[in-house]
């Protein structure tokens, strides 16, 4: 995997652990970088896209037979941490 | 206001069954209670229930005096509860739970319409008991606010083979109101009977059921300070019938009559709550607005649901990098009792299907369902305390999980 994007293997971990480990891996990467998450917790299907939306990242899902691969491309770092109302 | 039994001119004769046991004052211990999806009884509903244990214990189908008295009380209570749904008493049946009322209401529509179709059109955020019914195969998606996608709903009605449609008046978890008049009009146009699930709204949100909307209506007495009883109304002229041998009780919709003291408590709760609904609504809305602002001000917290077009007494928000169960415990430690739709905080293996359908965070979820003012005299103080404690409680949970640096 050397040279490829960093991979967070959170298979077997339950919510909110996959998102926490993904956020930790993404923290020190520059905008535009890619990070992969492998997870099999059903909550990750909702939570990873929701996290990406809140943080301005883009995510695509690839279903495997037993888990899901989430490919996250990091957006510009946001400074408005408190944002907030999903409906606005 | 006088209580229902007094109103129905019930004689005090039943009192002799008390055997001289001193009655303990009704104390549901609600301090800090901010999870009233099933709240304690309204104090006067509890009083009526207590009296009805003596006056209304009998089987209302019996012809002896206690049976006739129970029948008279049940008839009086039915009139009151029919008024709650805006229907006639002979259109209303009472069921052991709101889930049972929903299931029965839909089953009767499907069976009566089995030659017209087999599918049931339902939004993605309907209650689980409805989504699990036969015929609900594909659900209609909702917007990020939780409001059902009207175009997709109409397209599902267009699809043919439709037996019935269901729509909640508002969602109990996120509070968002549904476009009831629009969906009702669409269903009429397609000749499809609509089941309106008002279990989250009744007694909390005046006007939740537009007059004559829906073919079948369902409510939950717990929403307005009664016991968790299901109220089912089938409007006259609706094609409706259950499979199997004819049921004898409750307009042919139940196997046995309900226990009258429970129905009386529900009717009393409606009378008391209906008398103050407008004031209750605006007070609840003000308190919930404060929670919405306080939660939105905490870093990485998302307040969920429509900010305006919503139930007055429900608010939910999700806390990034926090565990729902730990958050609940942290708030409980501070004397604040809330609910959560996170998988990790309930016996469910899956997170709330409502939060997932909205596409919002399912972890770190906190839900407040405000108790009625008459049920919880301390609720304004409790909301004060929640708003004050929330930033610190979230920070404490993130510190414990080692996520405060994210």
Boltz contact constraints between the chains, C-beta under 6 A:
constraints:
  - contact:
      token1: [A, 15]
      token2: [B, 343]
      max_distance: 6.0
  - contact:
      token1: [A, 15]
      token2: [B, 344]
      max_distance: 6.0
  - contact:
      token1: [A, 15]
      token2: [B, 363]
      max_distance: 6.0
  - contact:
      token1: [A, 16]
      token2: [B, 323]
      max_distance: 6.0
  - contact:
      token1: [A, 16]
      token2: [B, 363]
      max_distance: 6.0
  - contact:
      token1: [A, 20]
      token2: [B, 321]
      max_distance: 6.0
  - contact:
      token1: [A, 20]
      token2: [B, 403]
      max_distance: 6.0
  - contact:
      token1: [A, 23]
      token2: [B, 406]
      max_distance: 6.0
  - contact:
      token1: [A, 42]
      token2: [B, 350]
      max_distance: 6.0
  - contact:
      token1: [A, 43]
      token2: [B, 343]
      max_distance: 6.0
  - contact:
      token1: [A, 43]
      token2: [B, 351]
      max_distance: 6.0
  - contact:
      token1: [A, 43]
      token2: [B, 362]
      max_distance: 6.0
  - contact:
      token1: [A, 46]
      token2: [B, 356]
      max_distance: 6.0
  - contact:
      token1: [A, 46]
      token2: [B, 362]
      max_distance: 6.0
  - contact:
      token1: [A, 47]
      token2: [B, 361]
      max_distance: 6.0
  - contact:
      token1: [A, 47]
      token2: [B, 362]
      max_distance: 6.0
  - contact:
      token1: [A, 47]
      token2: [B, 363]
      max_distance: 6.0
  - contact:
      token1: [A, 50]
      token2: [B, 360]
      max_distance: 6.0
  - contact:
      token1: [A, 50]
      token2: [B, 361]
      max_distance: 6.0
  - contact:
      token1: [A, 81]
      token2: [B, 299]
      max_distance: 6.0
  - contact:
      token1: [A, 81]
      token2: [B, 300]
      max_distance: 6.0
  - contact:
      token1: [A, 82]
      token2: [B, 299]
      max_distance: 6.0
  - contact:
      token1: [A, 84]
      token2: [B, 296]
      max_distance: 6.0
  - contact:
      token1: [A, 85]
      token2: [B, 296]
      max_distance: 6.0
  - contact:
      token1: [A, 85]
      token2: [B, 303]
      max_distance: 6.0
  - contact:
      token1: [A, 85]
      token2: [B, 307]
      max_distance: 6.0
  - contact:
      token1: [A, 86]
      token2: [B, 144]
      max_distance: 6.0
  - contact:
      token1: [A, 86]
      token2: [B, 302]
      max_distance: 6.0
  - contact:
      token1: [A, 86]
      token2: [B, 304]
      max_distance: 6.0
  - contact:
      token1: [A, 86]
      token2: [B, 360]
      max_distance: 6.0
  - contact:
      token1: [A, 87]
      token2: [B, 145]
      max_distance: 6.0
  - contact:
      token1: [A, 87]
      token2: [B, 306]
      max_distance: 6.0
  - contact:
      token1: [A, 87]
      token2: [B, 307]
      max_distance: 6.0
